[in-house]
Amino acid sequence: MLSPSQSIQYQKESVERALTCANCGKKLHVLEVHVCERCIYECLNMVEHNEKYKQHRRIKK
């Protein structure tokens, strides 16, 4: 079981993790959740690129 000081430290670290981008580790804006805006755009661009690639492959067959 954690001591009171360990419990407080754990809570602080938990809040810190919750306010950090899961992808790049950057501090999140108050309105961001889990992933920062830049990482979201990178992910969406990858998805869009992959979809275009899949469509291109279907057309060539």
Distance bins in CASP14 RR format, pairs under 12 A and 6 or more apart:
PFRMAT RR
TARGET T0000
AUTHOR 0000-0000-0000
RMODE 2
METHOD distances of the structure
MODEL  1
1 7 0 0 0 0 1 0 0 0 0 0 0
1 10 0 0 0 0 0 1 0 0 0 0 0
2 8 0 0 0 0 1 0 0 0 0 0 0
2 9 0 0 0 0 1 0 0 0 0 0 0
2 10 1 0 0 1 0 0 0 0 0 0 0
2 11 0 0 0 0 1 0 0 0 0 0 0
2 13 0 0 0 0 0 1 0 0 0 0 0
3 9 0 0 0 0 1 0 0 0 0 0 0
3 10 0 0 0 0 0 1 0 0 0 0 0
4 10 0 0 0 0 0 1 0 0 0 0 0
4 11 0 0 0 0 0 1 0 0 0 0 0
5 11 0 0 0 0 0 1 0 0 0 0 0
5 12 0 0 0 0 0 1 0 0 0 0 0
6 12 0 0 0 0 0 1 0 0 0 0 0
6 13 0 0 0 0 0 1 0 0 0 0 0
7 13 0 0 0 0 0 1 0 0 0 0 0
7 14 0 0 0 0 0 1 0 0 0 0 0
8 14 0 0 0 0 0 1 0 0 0 0 0
8 15 0 0 0 0 0 1 0 0 0 0 0
9 15 0 0 0 0 0 1 0 0 0 0 0
9 16 0 0 0 0 0 1 0 0 0 0 0
10 16 0 0 0 0 0 1 0 0 0 0 0
10 17 0 0 0 0 0 1 0 0 0 0 0
11 17 0 0 0 0 0 1 0 0 0 0 0
11 18 0 0 0 0 0 1 0 0 0 0 0
12 18 0 0 0 0 0 1 0 0 0 0 0
12 19 0 0 0 0 0 1 0 0 0 0 0
13 19 0 0 0 0 0 1 0 0 0 0 0
13 20 0 0 0 0 0 1 0 0 0 0 0
14 20 0 0 0 0 0 1 0 0 0 0 0
15 27 0 0 0 0 0 1 0 0 0 0 0
15 28 0 0 0 0 0 1 0 0 0 0 0
16 25 0 0 0 0 0 1 0 0 0 0 0
16 27 0 0 0 0 1 0 0 0 0 0 0
16 28 0 0 0 0 0 1 0 0 0 0 0
17 25 0 0 0 0 1 0 0 0 0 0 0
17 27 0 0 0 0 0 1 0 0 0 0 0
17 28 0 0 0 0 0 1 0 0 0 0 0
17 34 0 0 0 0 0 1 0 0 0 0 0
18 25 0 0 0 0 0 1 0 0 0 0 0
18 27 0 0 0 0 0 1 0 0 0 0 0
18 28 0 0 0 0 1 0 0 0 0 0 0
18 30 0 0 0 0 0 1 0 0 0 0 0
18 32 0 0 0 0 0 1 0 0 0 0 0
18 33 0 0 0 0 1 0 0 0 0 0 0
18 34 0 0 0 0 1 0 0 0 0 0 0
19 25 0 0 0 0 1 0 0 0 0 0 0
19 26 0 0 0 0 0 1 0 0 0 0 0
19 27 1 0 0 1 0 0 0 0 0 0 0
19 28 1 0 1 0 0 0 0 0 0 0 0
19 29 0 0 0 0 1 0 0 0 0 0 0
19 30 0 0 0 0 1 0 0 0 0 0 0
19 31 0 0 0 0 0 1 0 0 0 0 0
19 32 0 0 0 0 1 0 0 0 0 0 0
19 33 0 0 0 0 1 0 0 0 0 0 0
19 34 0 0 0 0 0 1 0 0 0 0 0
19 36 0 0 0 0 0 1 0 0 0 0 0
20 26 1 0 0 1 0 0 0 0 0 0 0
20 27 1 0 0 1 0 0 0 0 0 0 0
20 28 1 0 0 1 0 0 0 0 0 0 0
20 29 0 0 0 0 0 1 0 0 0 0 0
20 32 0 0 0 0 0 1 0 0 0 0 0
20 33 0 0 0 0 0 1 0 0 0 0 0
20 34 0 0 0 0 1 0 0 0 0 0 0
20 35 0 0 0 0 0 1 0 0 0 0 0
20 36 0 0 0 0 1 0 0 0 0 0 0
20 39 0 0 0 0 0 1 0 0 0 0 0
21 27 1 0 0 1 0 0 0 0 0 0 0
21 28 1 0 1 0 0 0 0 0 0 0 0
21 29 0 0 0 0 1 0 0 0 0 0 0
21 32 1 0 0 1 0 0 0 0 0 0 0
21 33 0 0 0 0 0 1 0 0 0 0 0
21 34 1 0 0 1 0 0 0 0 0 0 0
21 35 1 0 1 0 0 0 0 0 0 0 0
21 36 1 0 1 0 0 0 0 0 0 0 0
21 37 0 0 0 0 1 0 0 0 0 0 0
21 38 0 0 0 0 1 0 0 0 0 0 0
21 39 1 0 1 0 0 0 0 0 0 0 0
21 40 0 0 0 0 1 0 0 0 0 0 0
21 42 0 0 0 0 0 1 0 0 0 0 0
21 43 0 0 0 0 0 1 0 0 0 0 0
22 28 0 0 0 0 1 0 0 0 0 0 0
22 32 0 0 0 0 0 1 0 0 0 0 0
22 33 0 0 0 0 1 0 0 0 0 0 0
22 34 1 0 1 0 0 0 0 0 0 0 0
22 35 1 0 1 0 0 0 0 0 0 0 0
22 36 0 0 0 0 1 0 0 0 0 0 0
22 39 0 0 0 0 1 0 0 0 0 0 0
22 40 0 0 0 0 0 1 0 0 0 0 0
22 43 0 0 0 0 0 1 0 0 0 0 0
23 32 0 0 0 0 0 1 0 0 0 0 0
23 34 0 0 0 0 1 0 0 0 0 0 0
23 35 1 0 1 0 0 0 0 0 0 0 0
23 36 1 0 0 1 0 0 0 0 0 0 0
23 37 0 0 0 0 0 1 0 0 0 0 0
23 38 0 0 0 0 1 0 0 0 0 0 0
23 39 1 0 1 0 0 0 0 0 0 0 0
23 40 0 0 0 0 1 0 0 0 0 0 0
23 41 0 0 0 0 0 1 0 0 0 0 0
23 42 0 0 0 0 1 0 0 0 0 0 0
23 43 1 0 0 1 0 0 0 0 0 0 0
23 46 0 0 0 0 0 1 0 0 0 0 0
24 32 0 0 0 0 0 1 0 0 0 0 0
24 34 0 0 0 0 0 1 0 0 0 0 0
24 35 0 0 0 0 1 0 0 0 0 0 0
24 36 1 0 0 1 0 0 0 0 0 0 0
24 37 0 0 0 0 0 1 0 0 0 0 0
24 38 1 0 0 1 0 0 0 0 0 0 0
24 39 1 0 1 0 0 0 0 0 0 0 0
24 40 0 0 0 0 0 1 0 0 0 0 0
24 41 0 0 0 0 0 1 0 0 0 0 0
24 42 0 0 0 0 1 0 0 0 0 0 0
24 43 0 0 0 0 0 1 0 0 0 0 0
25 32 0 0 0 0 0 1 0 0 0 0 0
25 34 0 0 0 0 0 1 0 0 0 0 0
25 35 0 0 0 0 1 0 0 0 0 0 0
25 36 1 0 0 1 0 0 0 0 0 0 0
25 38 0 0 0 0 0 1 0 0 0 0 0
25 39 0 0 0 0 1 0 0 0 0 0 0
26 32 0 0 0 0 1 0 0 0 0 0 0
26 34 0 0 0 0 0 1 0 0 0 0 0
26 35 0 0 0 0 1 0 0 0 0 0 0
26 36 1 0 1 0 0 0 0 0 0 0 0
26 37 0 0 0 0 1 0 0 0 0 0 0
26 38 1 0 0 1 0 0 0 0 0 0 0
26 39 0 0 0 0 1 0 0 0 0 0 0
26 40 0 0 0 0 0 1 0 0 0 0 0
27 36 0 0 0 0 1 0 0 0 0 0 0
27 37 0 0 0 0 0 1 0 0 0 0 0
28 34 1 0 0 1 0 0 0 0 0 0 0
28 35 0 0 0 0 1 0 0 0 0 0 0
28 36 1 0 1 0 0 0 0 0 0 0 0
28 37 0 0 0 0 1 0 0 0 0 0 0
28 38 0 0 0 0 0 1 0 0 0 0 0
28 39 0 0 0 0 0 1 0 0 0 0 0
28 40 0 0 0 0 0 1 0 0 0 0 0
29 35 0 0 0 0 0 1 0 0 0 0 0
29 36 1 0 0 1 0 0 0 0 0 0 0
29 37 1 0 0 1 0 0 0 0 0 0 0
29 38 0 0 0 0 0 1 0 0 0 0 0
29 40 0 0 0 0 0 1 0 0 0 0 0
30 36 0 0 0 0 0 1 0 0 0 0 0
31 37 0 0 0 0 1 0 0 0 0 0 0
31 40 0 0 0 0 0 1 0 0 0 0 0
32 38 0 0 0 0 0 1 0 0 0 0 0
32 39 0 0 0 0 1 0 0 0 0 0 0
32 40 0 0 0 0 1 0 0 0 0 0 0
33 39 0 0 0 0 0 1 0 0 0 0 0
33 40 0 0 0 0 0 1 0 0 0 0 0
34 40 0 0 0 0 1 0 0 0 0 0 0
34 43 0 0 0 0 0 1 0 0 0 0 0
35 41 0 0 0 0 0 1 0 0 0 0 0
35 42 0 0 0 0 1 0 0 0 0 0 0
35 43 1 0 0 1 0 0 0 0 0 0 0
35 44 0 0 0 0 0 1 0 0 0 0 0
36 42 0 0 0 0 1 0 0 0 0 0 0
36 43 0 0 0 0 0 1 0 0 0 0 0
37 43 0 0 0 0 0 1 0 0 0 0 0
37 44 0 0 0 0 0 1 0 0 0 0 0
38 44 0 0 0 0 0 1 0 0 0 0 0
38 45 0 0 0 0 0 1 0 0 0 0 0
39 45 0 0 0 0 0 1 0 0 0 0 0
39 46 0 0 0 0 0 1 0 0 0 0 0
40 46 0 0 0 0 0 1 0 0 0 0 0
40 47 0 0 0 0 0 1 0 0 0 0 0
41 47 0 0 0 0 0 1 0 0 0 0 0
41 48 0 0 0 0 0 1 0 0 0 0 0
42 48 0 0 0 0 0 1 0 0 0 0 0
42 49 0 0 0 0 0 1 0 0 0 0 0
43 49 0 0 0 0 0 1 0 0 0 0 0
43 50 0 0 0 0 0 1 0 0 0 0 0
44 50 0 0 0 0 0 1 0 0 0 0 0
44 51 0 0 0 0 0 1 0 0 0 0 0
45 51 0 0 0 0 0 1 0 0 0 0 0
45 52 0 0 0 0 0 1 0 0 0 0 0
46 52 0 0 0 0 0 1 0 0 0 0 0
46 53 0 0 0 0 0 1 0 0 0 0 0
47 53 0 0 0 0 0 1 0 0 0 0 0
47 54 0 0 0 0 0 1 0 0 0 0 0
48 54 0 0 0 0 0 1 0 0 0 0 0
48 55 0 0 0 0 0 1 0 0 0 0 0
49 55 0 0 0 0 0 1 0 0 0 0 0
49 56 0 0 0 0 0 1 0 0 0 0 0
50 56 0 0 0 0 0 1 0 0 0 0 0
50 57 0 0 0 0 0 1 0 0 0 0 0
51 57 0 0 0 0 0 1 0 0 0 0 0
51 58 0 0 0 0 0 1 0 0 0 0 0
52 58 0 0 0 0 0 1 0 0 0 0 0
52 59 0 0 0 0 0 1 0 0 0 0 0
53 59 0 0 0 0 0 1 0 0 0 0 0
53 60 0 0 0 0 0 1 0 0 0 0 0
54 60 0 0 0 0 0 1 0 0 0 0 0
54 61 0 0 0 0 0 1 0 0 0 0 0
55 61 0 0 0 0 0 1 0 0 0 0 0
END
